[in-house]
Amino acid sequence: MWRYVTHVFLLNENDESKDYDALKTAGDQRSKQLFRDARGTSSADPDMALLVALFDDQIHDSRAWFMHDTLKSRELWAGYFFYRMTYFGNDNSRDLSPVVVAGRLLGVAMIAGATVYGIKRRGVLGGVGGLATGIGAATIGYQVIDKASGMALPFLPGAEQLLQPTSHVGQVAAELKRQIEQDDFAQRMERTTAMLRQAGSLFESGVTA
């Protein structure tokens, strides 16, 4: 069964050392707020204690929940979530680049008549150096390939900014979807107006024969 894919995101290769340092710094800061000792005893501040309880009792994936239930303590191996993609509202723990939103490929000039596309990451299978075309092809990190011809689609001006990796992909996708819907509506209105004008059925105020 064919399924229509509406959203596709590219997982970026993060700098693990930088990520670890940022996580360690934030963890040290939050630890002083949330716990009163090295054993993880909840803060004496009632609000902070409730926040700890929220994460302990409610915000878990299945593995962490069963470990917490069995051990009666938090997970001992803190690196587990470091390598996981987690989502909280519109935020995500690992940076993502929007590739397809609302069924539309972003940042590329679509080839008329082409319907099947592929995504090739830069550096995979010897890279895409010889195929690189268009603005931003060297910096975006992937190419969109027309599967029928094997040609790489050129990126449009401004594509680098549009396809920037983000840790707020939910918000970015929602904003892009709204813009796409507005653009689609404007294009439909333009085509309808042109068709009515050609048929002589369009009344335009102030226009005389």
C-alpha positions as CSV (number, residue, x, y, z in Angstrom):
1,M,0.0,0.0,0.0
2,W,1.3,3.4,-1.0
3,R,1.4,6.1,1.7
4,Y,1.6,9.8,1.1
5,V,4.6,11.2,3.1
6,T,3.8,14.7,4.4
7,H,6.9,15.4,6.5
8,V,10.5,14.3,6.2
9,F,13.4,15.5,8.5
10,L,17.2,14.9,8.2
11,L,19.0,13.9,11.3
12,N,22.2,15.8,11.6
13,E,25.6,14.5,12.7
14,N,26.0,16.4,15.9
15,D,29.4,17.3,17.5
16,E,29.2,14.8,20.4
17,S,31.9,16.5,22.5
18,K,30.1,19.8,22.2
19,D,26.8,18.2,23.0
20,Y,28.3,16.4,26.0
21,D,29.8,19.7,27.4
22,A,26.5,21.5,26.9
23,L,24.6,18.6,28.6
24,K,27.0,18.5,31.5
25,T,26.9,22.2,32.1
26,A,23.1,22.3,32.0
27,G,22.9,19.1,34.1
28,D,25.1,20.6,36.8
29,Q,23.0,23.7,36.9
30,R,19.7,21.8,37.1
31,S,21.0,19.3,39.6
32,K,21.6,22.1,42.2
33,Q,18.0,23.2,41.7
34,L,16.3,19.8,41.6
35,F,18.2,17.7,44.2
36,R,19.5,18.3,47.7
37,D,22.3,15.6,47.6
38,A,24.3,13.3,45.4
39,R,21.8,10.4,45.9
40,G,19.1,12.3,44.0
41,T,16.9,13.3,47.0
42,S,14.3,15.8,45.7
43,S,14.7,19.4,46.5
44,A,13.2,20.9,49.6
45,D,11.5,23.4,47.4
46,P,7.9,22.0,46.8
47,D,7.8,23.3,43.2
48,M,11.1,21.6,42.3
49,A,10.1,18.4,44.1
50,L,6.9,18.3,42.1
51,L,8.9,18.7,38.9
52,V,11.2,15.8,39.8
53,A,8.1,13.7,40.6
54,L,6.6,14.6,37.2
55,F,9.6,13.3,35.4
56,D,10.0,10.2,37.7
57,D,6.4,9.2,37.5
58,Q,5.1,10.4,34.1
59,I,7.8,11.3,31.6
60,H,9.4,8.0,30.6
61,D,9.8,5.7,27.7
62,S,9.0,2.0,28.3
63,R,12.6,1.0,29.1
64,A,13.2,3.7,31.5
65,W,9.8,3.2,33.2
66,F,10.5,-0.5,33.8
67,M,14.0,0.1,35.1
68,H,12.7,2.8,37.4
69,D,9.9,0.5,38.7
70,T,12.3,-2.4,39.3
71,L,15.2,-0.4,40.7
72,K,13.1,2.1,42.6
73,S,15.5,4.7,41.5
74,R,16.5,6.7,38.5
75,E,18.5,5.2,35.7
76,L,22.1,4.6,36.6
77,W,23.5,5.1,33.1
78,A,22.9,8.7,32.2
79,G,24.2,8.2,28.6
80,Y,21.1,6.4,27.6
81,F,19.1,9.5,26.7
82,F,22.2,11.3,25.3
83,Y,22.0,9.1,22.3
84,R,18.2,9.1,22.0
85,M,15.9,11.5,20.1
86,T,13.4,12.9,22.5
87,Y,10.6,15.3,21.8
88,F,8.9,17.7,24.3
89,G,6.2,19.9,22.7
90,N,7.9,21.6,19.7
91,D,11.4,20.9,20.9
92,N,13.7,18.0,20.0
93,S,16.9,16.9,21.6
94,R,18.9,16.3,18.4
95,D,19.0,18.9,15.6
96,L,16.8,18.1,12.6
97,S,16.7,19.8,9.1
98,P,13.3,20.0,7.4
99,V,13.4,18.3,4.0
100,V,9.7,17.7,3.2
101,V,6.8,19.7,4.8
102,A,3.1,19.3,3.9
103,G,4.2,17.0,1.0
104,R,6.5,19.6,-0.5
105,L,10.2,19.3,-1.0
106,L,11.9,22.4,0.5
107,G,14.5,24.6,-1.1
108,V,14.8,23.0,-4.5
109,A,13.6,23.9,-8.0
110,M,11.1,21.2,-9.0
111,I,11.5,19.7,-12.4
112,A,8.2,19.8,-14.4
113,G,6.8,16.3,-14.8
114,A,9.1,14.6,-12.3
115,T,7.2,12.8,-9.6
116,V,9.8,10.5,-7.8
117,Y,12.7,12.0,-5.9
118,G,15.5,10.6,-3.8
119,I,17.6,12.1,-1.0
120,K,21.3,11.5,-1.1
121,R,23.5,12.6,1.8
122,R,26.7,14.3,1.0
123,G,29.7,12.0,1.7
124,V,27.7,8.8,1.3
125,L,29.1,6.3,-1.2
126,G,32.0,8.5,-2.2
127,G,30.1,11.8,-1.9
128,V,28.2,13.7,-4.4
129,G,30.9,16.0,-5.5
130,G,30.6,15.5,-9.2
131,L,26.9,16.0,-9.1
132,A,26.9,19.1,-7.0
133,T,24.8,21.8,-8.6
134,G,23.0,24.9,-7.5
135,I,23.4,27.3,-4.7
136,G,24.1,25.8,-1.3
137,A,24.7,22.2,-2.6
138,A,28.1,22.1,-0.8
139,T,26.8,23.3,2.6
140,I,23.3,21.8,3.0
141,G,24.6,18.3,3.3
142,Y,22.3,16.4,1.0
143,Q,21.0,16.5,-2.5
144,V,17.5,15.9,-4.0
145,I,17.8,13.5,-7.0
146,D,15.2,13.2,-9.8
147,K,15.0,9.3,-9.9
148,A,13.9,9.3,-13.6
149,S,16.9,11.2,-14.9
150,G,19.5,10.8,-12.1
151,M,20.0,14.5,-12.1
152,A,20.5,16.5,-8.9
153,L,17.9,19.3,-8.5
154,P,19.5,22.8,-8.0
155,F,18.9,24.5,-4.6
156,L,17.2,27.8,-4.7
157,P,18.7,31.0,-3.3
158,G,18.1,31.2,0.4
159,A,17.8,27.4,0.8
160,E,20.6,27.3,3.3
161,Q,18.6,29.4,5.7
162,L,15.4,27.5,5.1
163,L,17.0,24.1,5.7
164,Q,19.0,25.1,8.8
165,P,19.2,22.3,11.5
166,T,16.9,23.2,14.4
167,S,16.1,21.9,17.9
168,H,12.5,23.4,17.5
169,V,11.4,21.4,14.5
170,G,7.7,21.4,15.5
171,Q,7.5,25.2,15.4
172,V,9.5,25.4,12.2
173,A,7.4,22.8,10.4
174,A,4.1,24.5,11.5
175,E,5.3,27.9,10.2
176,L,6.5,26.4,6.9
177,K,3.2,24.5,6.5
178,R,1.2,27.8,7.0
179,Q,3.4,29.5,4.4
180,I,3.0,26.6,1.9
181,E,-0.8,26.7,2.4
182,Q,-0.9,30.5,1.8
183,D,1.3,30.1,-1.3
184,D,-0.9,27.3,-2.7
185,F,-4.0,29.4,-2.2
186,A,-2.5,32.4,-3.9
187,Q,-1.4,30.2,-6.9
188,R,-4.9,28.6,-7.2
189,M,-6.5,32.0,-7.2
190,E,-4.0,33.2,-9.8
191,R,-4.8,30.2,-12.1
192,T,-8.5,30.6,-11.6
193,T,-8.4,34.3,-12.4
194,A,-6.4,33.7,-15.6
195,M,-8.8,30.9,-16.7
196,L,-11.8,33.2,-16.1
197,R,-10.1,36.1,-17.9
198,Q,-9.3,33.9,-20.9
199,A,-12.9,32.7,-21.1
200,G,-14.2,36.3,-20.9
201,S,-16.1,35.4,-17.7
202,L,-14.2,37.6,-15.3
203,F,-15.6,41.0,-14.2
204,E,-12.8,43.3,-13.3
205,S,-13.8,46.6,-11.7
206,G,-12.3,49.6,-13.5
207,V,-11.3,47.6,-16.6
208,T,-12.9,48.8,-19.9
209,A,-12.9,46.9,-23.2
